[in-house]
Amino acid sequence: MITVSEKAKSKAIELMSAENRPDSFIRVGVEGGGCSGLSYKMEFDNQIKEGDKVFEDKGVRIVCDRKSFLYLVGTELDFSDGLNGKGFQFHNPNATRTCGCGESFAV
């Protein structure tokens, strides 16, 4: 399962409302690249694709393709607005190494 923190939930709902996308969900995934080998990706989407894994946590739907899910199982999506960086963050228990900016990881 992939979960969201309360802060991530609030920010996602705020952004979807601002973009007039109330029927959207959060699509997360993984792609090759970044200084640690794999990079996170996240976007708002409204179309489920064949093979997608669909989760709901705290009233927010999270969708992930099957291949990315292998790397993201157990991950929590969080949001930070502190001095050390602002934006969505992935807390991935499967990552054995992450880069300094938190944008990429290795398993």
N, C-alpha and C positions, 0 to 999 in steps of 0.2 A: 504494500500500500504506500502511497505518497500522500503526505498530510500538509496542512498549512497552519501556520501560527495565527494567533488572533490579529497581530499587526499585518501580516500578509493578506489575511482575509479582508480586513478593513480597507487596505490600500487597493487591492484588486477590485473590490466592489466600487470604490470611489472612481478608479480609472475606467472601468466598464461603463459606469453611469455617465462620466464626462464625455466618453466617446459614443454615447447613445447606443451601447451594445449590451442591453440587459439580458439577452439570451445567449451570450457568449460564455465560454469556459476558458480555463487556463490550460494551454498545451505546453508541456515540458518535454525536453528531449536532450539527447547527447549527440555530438558530432565530433569527428576527428579534428584536432587542431589545438592551439594554445600551447603555452610553454610546458605544460605537464602531459600533453598527449590527447586529452579529451576536453571538450568545452561544453558547457551547459547552454541550452537555448530555451527560451520561454516566449510565448506570444499568446494573444487572445485569439480564439478561433470559434467557429460555430458549426463545423462539420466533422462528424465522426467518420474516421476512415476504417476500412477493413483491417482487423487485427489490433485495433486500438484497445488499450486497457483504460477503463473509466472508473474513477473513484470520486467519492464525495466526502468532504470533511468540513465540518462547521458551516454547512450550507453552500460550499463552493465546490464546483465540479473541476476535477483535474483529469486531464487526458494525456496519455503517453503511448507512443508506439511500442510494439512488443520488444524490439531490439534494445531501445533505450531503457526500457523498464528493467532489463537485466542489470544495468549499472545504477539505477535509481531506486530500487526496492528499499523501502525503509527511510527514504529521504523526507526531510521536512523543508518546505518552502517558507522562508521567513522574510521580513522586511526590516531594513535598518534605515534610520534617518539621523544617525549620529555623526560625530565628527570624523570617524574613520571610514566613512563611505556611506553613500545613500543608494538604496535600491534593493531589489529582491536578491536574496542569498539562498543558496542550497546548502543545507546541513546534511551531508551524505555520509552515512556510516560505512559505506563500501570504499570510500576514497582512502588510499594508502598514502597519497601525497597530493598536496594542492599548491598552486602557485600563490605568490604574495597577494595578488589582487582578488583571489577567490573565484576567478572566471574559468579556470581549468583545473583538471585533476587527473590522477592515474589510479588504476586499481591493480 
